[in-house]
Amino acid sequence: MTGQSPRTRHSGRPPAPATRALPKADLRSGFLVALIALPLCLGIAVASGFPPIAGVLTAIVGGILGGLLGGAPLTVKGPAAGLIVIAVGAVHDLGQGDLAAGYRRALAAGVVAALVQVVFGLVRAAGVGVAMSPSVVHGMLAAIGVIIIAKQAHVVLGVKPTSETPFGLLAEIPHSALHANPFILLIGGLSLLLLFGLPLVRARWSKVVPAPLVVLAVAIPVGLWLHLDRPHDYSFLGTHHLGPEHLVRLPGSLLDAITLPDFSQVFSATSIQYIVMFALIGTIESTLTVLAVDSLDPAKRVSNVNRDLLAIGTGNLVCSLIGGLPMISEIVRSKANLDAGASSRWSNVCHGAILLLFVALIPGVVQTIPLAALGAMLVYTGFRLASPKELRHISRIGWDQLALFLTTLVVTLATDLLIGVASGLVLKLVLHVARGVPLPAFAPRPESTVDGSVLRIRIPGAAIFPALLPVRRLISRAGPEITEVVVDVRDVTLVDHTFLVRLDELARELPSAKLTVEGLDALVPASADPHATRRRRSR
């Protein structure tokens, strides 16, 4: 394991100052990301039970405020599919049948959750997300993907379902397919065909033009041809209705979009539940996204995750006070930002500013977007989150990781996100105890020694996820004279999957030093995967 990037994430030093002159590459990447973000933000807001404009408000705030204040310059902040389940649940449960009241009460929960994230950033707690089990996180994301598909498939079909639970919505898809609105299905089907088909096209243009933009270029003309802007019935395989309810609707102006939160139930048990989910899940997803984007950055810059979390909390506070969705660091738009050649935080600022111009200058065009096209984009996003490839990958790592993944997935679908994630973490603890991990290992105290240019860290008991944070602290305090870090696991009973995966990421934070793990050969891996859990051989 080696790393060549400058270390700023835990040193407390701020990132390099932003370039004063606006680079053309940042303007170009900001424009491209804005094109990708506009339909996705609208769709995520609708799927979350918020007004469509709420998603765009969040992207504008995330781009401008997050870009200027954040500690991860190339990471795009805005609404994301990963929070849809929490947001729509908050609107439904807090509104108790009144969606308008639920929306305003969800905003109040967002205000408190944002303040919690600000505190997390100030006390430098963002790194806690790094200790989360990757299998539990992927199980959570897969569950979110399934729920998105279960809800948005009916939008693509042009049918309003009667069920509300994920399993009920999935079971109702065949019924909706049999009673689909043919012309709405035409728009949704064409959109899905483009989204799944374009990645298979090898032509250069297909790599340059974002698939969501191609979808809009097809769906909007079809919607105009079908006269979705006026109510009317048509006969085709039965009698069906078309009208403006199948299109995006925006307020008269951005000022009209501002909605104030309702704090009347902010400290109820239900509200506190969603405050916890917004704050914790948002923090974990954002931290992991920042780490992922850092690993993709050609310049190998390392972000300050605590400063970035502080910016996200501040942005969420603003969004929740004016009617926007919660924001996180979002991986799809961040990767598009990198691929487009972004070089500084100004790409983020440009993305937010261009979105502001879109909704301010051409709201009429936005209101010609069919909801079926947005639903198709979300179905595609859900499929990527719950991709069968991820299940195959997890199964190759070991049966224990597959158990964590499936437990989190199934329990989340049957209950809610918080219980699902908690069940996965509890199972992880039970597996560790059953495998002989001593209880003191859950509150580890790694020992460090320096021998010339070598920093040696010995881990007692077990190298499991709680050991990651003290190990990271020890490495972050190492001076520039350190050229090698040795993590000694010769005395442990077990090295878990989370520890090995995050240690690889940690290696990239080392300035011109290499990181090695000593003692792995004496442990038996659960599979051939290099990050599989390893246990002490029986004597």
N, C-alpha and C positions, 0 to 999 in steps of 0.2 A: 504494500500500500504506500503510495507516494503522493505528495501534494506540492504544488508549485505556486499556489495563490497567496497574495498578501493577506495577513490575518487582521480583520477589523471586527469580526462578529462579536467577540467576547472581550476585546481589549478596551472597549469604551471609547475608542477613537472614532470620530464621525467619518463617514465616507468622504472621498475626495470632493472638493467643491464642484458645483455644476459648471459646465462650460458657459461662458457669458454669451458668445455668439451662438445663434441657433443653427446647429448642423443640418444640412439638407437631408442627411440620412434619417435624422430624427423626425423631420417634418414628413418625409415620405412614409416612414414606419407608423407614425401617429395617424396619418390619413388612412392607411391600410387597416390598422387595428380598429379605427372608428367605423369603417365599413363592415368589419366582421362583428363588432360589438353591438351596433344598432339593432339588428333583428334579434340577436340573442338576448339583449337586455330587455327588449319588449316582451319576448316570449317567456323569459324567466319571471318577469313581474306578473304576467297573466297567470302563469302556472302557480305562483306563490299566493294568489288571491289579492294582490295589490293592483292598483291601476297601472296600465302599461307605461305611462310616463314615469312612474316611480323607479323603474329599472334604469331609465336614461338619466334621471337625476343623480342616481348613485354612481353611474359611470362617469358623469361630469365631475362630481365632487371627488371621486376616487382618482381620476386622471389628474386634475389640477392640484387639489390639496394633497393627495397621496404622493403625487410626483414631486411636489416642492418640499414636503416634510419627511417623506419616507426614507428608510435606510436601505432599500433595495431598489436602486434607480431603474432597472430594466423590468421589474415585475409589475404587471398591470393589475390594478385594483378596481374592483367593481362587483356587481351582483354575479353570483355563480350558482350553477345547478346544485352544488353541494349543500346549499342552505334552503332550497325550495321546500323540502319536507318540513323543516322547522318553521319556516315562514307561513306556509299554508295551514299548518297545524295550529299556529298561534292565532291566526285570523279566525279559524273555525272554532277553536275551543274558547277563546276569549270573547268572541262575539255571541256565542250561544244562539246561533240562528240569524243574527244581525251582522252581515258581513261588513257593512260600513263601520259599525261600532267595533267589530273585531279588528279591522284594519287600524283604527286609531289607537286601540289598546295594545296592539302588536308594536306600534311605533313607540309607545311608552316603555314597553319591555326592551325595545332596542336601545332607548336612551340609557337605561340602567346598565344593560349589557355593555354598551360602549364605554361607560365610566369604569366598569370592571376591567375592560381591556386596557384602558389608559393606566389603571393601577398596575396591571400585569406588566405593562411596558416600563413603568417607572421603577418597579422592584426587580426588573430584569428576569421576568419569569417566562419569557417566550421560549427559552430552551427546553422547558418541560415537555413541550410538544414533540421534541426529538426522541424522548424516551417511550413514546407510544409504539405499541406493536404494529409493524407494517401490515401484518395479516388482519388485525382488528380494523385498522384504517381502511384497508381494501375491502373488507367485508362490509363496513359501513357505507363506503362509496358504491359498492355493488347493490346494496339494499336501496340506496337513494336512486340509483339507475333504474332498478325494477319498478319502484314507485312512480318515477317520472313516466316510464313507458306505460304503466297501468293507467295513469291519468290522461296522458296526452294522446294515446291511441284513439280514444273516443273523440277527441277534437279533430284528429285527422279524418275520422270517419264521418264527422258531422252529426254525431249523436250525443245527447246528454245522458250519461249513465245514472242509474238509481243507487248503485252501491257507493259506499264511502271508504271502506277499508281496502288496503292493497290487494288482499287475496280476493275480495269480492269484485273489485274492478278488473282484475285479471280474468276472473271467471266470466265476466260479463262481455269481454271483448268479442267472442263469437256471436253473441246476440246482436251487438252493435254492428258487426260486419254484415250480418244478414239484413239489417235495417238501415244501412248506411245511406247518407244523402249523396247520390251519385256524383253531382258536380263538385261538391266539397271534397269528396274522395278523389276526384280527378286532380284537384289542386294538391291535396296531401300526398297522393300517390306519385305524381310527377316530382314533387319536392323530395320525397324519400328516394326515388330512383336517382335523382341527381346527387343527393348527399352520399349515398352508398356507392354510386357508380363512378363519380368523378375521381376519387382516389385511385381507381383502377386504370384510368386513362393515362397513357404515357406521354402525351403531347405536352410540350413545354408550357403552353398557355394554362393548362389545367393546374399547374403548380403555382402559377403566378396569380391567377384570379381566385379569390376565396370562394369556396363552395356556397356559403350562405348568400353571397352576392349574386351568384348564378341562379340560385333558387328564387331570389326576389325578382331578377330580370325575367324569369319565366312566370312566376306566380302572379305578379301584379298585372301584366297584360291579360292573363287568363281571367283574373278576377274582374277586370274592367269589361272584358268580353261577355262575362256572365251577368253583368250589371248588379254586382253585390251591393252597390251603394243605395239601391232602392228595394223595398220589400216587394216580392212577387212569388207566385207559385209556378211550378212547372210540372209537367207530366213526363216521367221516364222511369219505368219500372215502379210505377206508383206515383202518387202526388207528393211533391216535396216543396219545401220553402227555402228561399234565399233572401238575404237582406243585410243591412248594415251590422247586425249582430255578429256576422262572420268576418268583420273587418276590425282592425285596430282603431281605437277611438282615443283621441287626445283632447285635453282641455283647450280652451280658447287661447291661452297664453301660459307661459311658464309660471307667472305669478298665480294664475288660477289653479295650478297644480299643487301649490303649497298647501299641505294639510298638517294641522297641529296634532300632537299626540294627546291621548286621553289617559290621564294618570289615575283615574278613579279606582282601578283594580290592580294597580301596579305591584302591590305587595300581597296579592292573593296567592294561594298555593300554585294555581295554574300558571299565573304570570311568572312566579319565581322559577318554575320548571323551565319555561322558555327563556328566561334570562340566563339561566345556567347553560342551556344548550347553545344559545346564540354566542355567548362569551367563550365557552370552552371549545366547541366544535369549530367556530370561526378562528380561534387562536391556533388550534392544532392544524387545520387545513392551511392557514396562511403561512405558518412556520415551515411546514413541509413543502409548500409550493416555492417559497423563497430558496430553500435548500436545493430543490430540483432545478430551478432556473439558474442558480449559481453554477451547478454542475454542467449546464449547457452553454454558459457564457464563454465565448471564444477568448475573451481577455482574462478569464479566470479570476474575476473580482469576487470578493466575498462580502456579503451584505451584513449589515448590523440588524439582526432580527428584532432586538428589543426596541430600537429606534423605529423600525418599521411597524411593529405592533402598536407603538404609541401613535404613529400616524394613522393606522387603521382605526384605532379606537376614537381618535379625534374626528376622522372622516365619518365613522358610524354615528357619532354624536350629532354631527351636522345633518347627516342624511335622515336620521330618525326625527329630528326636530322640524324638518321641512316636508316629510312625507315620503322619503326614499326607502328603498330596500337596504338591508344590511350588506356590507361589502366585505370581501376577503381578497387576498392575493389569488389571482385566477390563472391556472396553468395554461389553458388553451390560447388565450389572448397573449399571455406572456411569451409563449414559444413563438407565436406569430410575430410578436414585436422583435424578438431576437432574429428570426429568419429574415425579417425585412431590413435588417442592418442597423437597428437602434444602437446608439452609442452612449446615451446619457439619459438623465431623468427628463429631459425636454421632450422625448418621444411620448412619455406619459402625459405631460402637460398638453402637448399638441393633440393627443387623442381626446382628452377631455374637452378642449376648446372647440375642436371640429364637431364633436357631438352636440355641443351647445349651439353651434351655428346651424347644424342640421335641423334640430327641432324648432329653432327660432325662425329660420328663413324658409324651410320647405315642409311645414307640418302637413300640408295637403298631400304630399307624396307619401309620407309616413302612414297616413290614414287610408291609403289604398292597399296596404299590406294585408293579405288574408290571414286570419288566425290559423287556418289549416297549415299554412306554410311554416308559421312559427311552431305549431305543434309538431310538425315533421322534424324541424331542427332539434327540438327537445327530445323526441323519440330517438333520434340519431345520437344525441348526447347521452341519453340514458343507456343506449346499447353500448356505447364506448365505456361508460362507467361499469356496466355489468357484463363486460365482454367475456365470452367463454374462454378466451386466451388467458385471462387472469386466473380463472379457476384451474386451468391446466398448469399454469406456472406455479401457483400455490401448492398444488398437489405434488409437484416434483420436489419441492423443498422438504416435505415431510408430512406425515399424517397429523402431527401436532399442529402445524400451521394450517392445514386444511380444516381441522376441527375448530380452530379459532375463527377462521374465515366464515365457515358455514354457520357456526353458532351465532356470530354477530349478524350475519345476513338474515337468518330465519327469525331470530328473536326481534330484530328491528322491524321486519315485515309484520310480525304478529302483534307487537306492542308499539314502541316508539324508539326514536333514535337514541335517547339517553339510556334507556334500559338495555337496548341492543349492545351498545358500546360497553356498558358496565358488565353485561354478561360475558362478553369476550374477555375483558380484563380479569374478571373473577376466575374464568376457566384457565387463563394463563397462570394465575397464582396457584390454583389447585394443581395444575400439571407440574409446576416447579416443585411444590412441596412433595408431591407423589414421587418425583424423581430424586428426592433426597437433598434438595437445596436447603441448607441450614437457615434458620430464621434470621440470624444476624446478617445474612447476605442481603436481606431486603432493606437494610440500613447500612450500606457498605462504607468502609473507610480505607480506600486504597492508599498504599504507602509509596512515596516517591523518593528517589535518590538521583543525584546528578554525578556522573563520572565523566569529567571533561566535557565533551560535546554530546554526550548520550544521556537522555532522560529516561530512567527506568521506572515504570509504574507497576507495582505488584498488587494484584487483586486477590483478596482472601475469600474463601468460601465458595462463591459462584460469580461468574461474569454474566450478570443478567441486567435487565433494563435499568434498575435503580443505580447501577454503577456508572452509567453513562455520564450523568451530570457531574459527579466529582472528578471523573477522568477528564472531561472537557475543561473543567476549571483548572486542573493541574497543568494541562497542555497549554491553555491560554496564558498562563503565567510564565511560561518558559521564555527565556530571552532569545535574541537572534543568534546567539552562539550555539544553540542546540541544533545539531544536524541529523540526529536520529532519536526517535522515540520508540522505546520497547515496552510493550504491554505484556506483562508476565502473567500467564494464566496456568502455570505449572501446578499450582496448589488447589485449583478449583475443582468442584465436582461436576460443573456444567457451564457451558458457554451457550447462551441462547441466540436465536436468530436475530432478534432486535439488536443485541449488542454488536454482532458482526456486521450487520447492514449499516448501522449508524457509525461504526468505527471506520468503515470505508469512506463515508461522507466526511467524517472528521479528518481523515488523512488529507483531504483536499484543502483544509484550512492551514496546513503547516507551511511556513515560509521556507522553501528550499530545503526541506528536511524529509526524511522518509520515516514511515511508521511500520513497525513489524510487530507481529503477535508471536510470542514465544510460548510453546507448550501445547499447541493445538494438535500436534502429531500424536500425543498420548491420549487423546480423546476420540471416542467413536462417533462419527457423524450419522445423523438420522437418514441422510441420503447423499447422493453424489454432488448435490448443489454446494458451492463453496460457502454459502451463508446458512447452511443447515445447522440446526441445534446439535451440539456435541456434548457427549457425556463421558464420565470417567469409566474406563474399562473395569469390569468386575474382576476382583482378585480371587 
